[in-house]
Amino acid sequence: MSFELPQLPFPYNALARSGMSEETMQFHHDKHHQAYVNTLNDLIKANPALEGKSLEELIVTAAKDESLTPILNNAGQHYNHSLFWNSLSPDGGSMSPAFEELIRKNFGSVENFKAEFKKAATTQFGSGWAWLVLTSDNKLIVTKTPNGKNPISEGQGKPLLTIDVWEHAYYIDFRNRRPDFVDNFLNNLANYDFAEAQINAK
Ligand code: MN3
C-alpha cells in the first residue's frame, strides 16, 4: 500500500483573506507535498523491507540509520506537511479559554509563547520547521527542526502544531519576510483548536 496526498481540510482559497494565497496553497500542496509523497513511495518500492510500516514507524526507523536519510527526509516531509495543513484554519488565531490557560501555565503568557515560537521559526537557519510539542511528561514546549526532521525523529514528544519555514511556504505571499509570515501564522492562521484536540487524541 502506498502513501497518498491528503486533501486540504479547506478550499484552496480559504486562507487568502488571512494572508495565505490560493497560489501558495496550490503550489505548496499540489506540487511540493505531492512530490514528497511520490518520492517516498518510490523509495519504499526500492526497499521492500520497509513496506507496510506506518509513517511514524518509518520516521523512527530512518532516524536511527544514516543509510535511510532519503526515507527520513521524504517521510518526514509527508508527515510535516500533513500536520501543517491541519495547523491552519480560515478561522485561525484564537484559543479556547482552556487552551489559553494551558499556554499560560507552560509559557507564562500567550505573548511569551508567541515570542518563543517566533524565535524558533525565524532562527531556524535555512529550511525547516517550528513546533509546539507535548513532551512525555505532559509539558508544552517549542522546538525547531531542520529540513524534514520533526519531533518524532528527534524524540522530543508529540507534535501538536507546526509551521513550515521553507522558503516555498512564504515566498509568494511574503517574499523574504519570514518574520511577518510567522506573525501572521500565529495571529491569523494557527489552528489552536486542532493543537488542543491533539493533546487528548490517541
Ligand atoms: Mn513545505
Residues whose N, C-alpha, C, O or C-beta is under 5 A from the ligand:
A	BS01	MN3	H32 D164 W166
